[in-house]
Amino acid sequence: KTVLFYCNPSEEHPAPSAALVGATAGQPVGSITYKNVILKGIQAQNLTVGEIEAIHAKGGITFVTKAGDNVTSEGKVAGGEFIDIIDAKDYVISNLEYETQKLLNNSNKIAYDNNGIALLQSVAEAVLKDAYNNGIIATSTEGTPAYTVSYALRESSQESDIVARKYVGGSFSFTLAGAIHNVDITGEIII
C-alpha cells in the first residue's frame, strides 16, 4: 500500500506528495482513479519516455504533462496493484464490518432465526449498493449492479454455531468496475 511518487519538490511546494493526497483523499472511494490526476501548483517533471517507463517498472509514479495538463503518470502502488482497487476492497470490507457491528450495537437482540439473518443480509446489500453507487462495482450486461449477496438460512447452520451464537453463512461477491487508463484507437482514412 505504498505509493512511490517521483516528483521534485520546489520552494513553493516542498512536499508534492501532499498535493497528491490533497487532490485524492477527499474524493468518494470508487469515484476516481489515481492516474491522470491534475495537481495544482506542482511542476511537471522533465523526463523522457524511457525514464518514465523506468519509474513505472520500479513501482513508482511521477508527474508529467499530457494534453496541456500536469497529471500523475500512473495509478499504482509500489507492489503493482492499482490504488483505486486497494481503496475499493478496503472500503467494502471496512463498511461491511462497521455496518454489521452497528446493527448489533443498535439492536437489543438479533434472533438466530431467518428474520435475524435477513437483517444481517440487508446490511450487506446496503453496503454493496452504496459501493455500486460510488462506482466501485460494475454494471452487469443486464444493466443491474454486478454483485450478489447470499446469507444461508438458519436451517443450513451447524448446531454448534447456533449454540455458540456464531453465524458463518454470509457471503458476497462483486465485479469491480475498474477504470480505463489507456486507450488504443484503430481507424482507417480513405481518400
Secondary structure, DSSP 4 states (H G I P E B T S, - for coil): ---EEE----SS-S-HHHHHHHHHTTSPTTS--STT-B-TTPPPP---HHHHHHHHHTTEEEEEEETTEEEES--B-TTS-BHHHHHHHHHHHHHHHHHHHHHHHH-S---SSHHHHHHHHHHHHHHHHHHHHTT-BPBPTTSSBSEEEEE--GGGS-HHHHHHT----EEEEE-B---------------
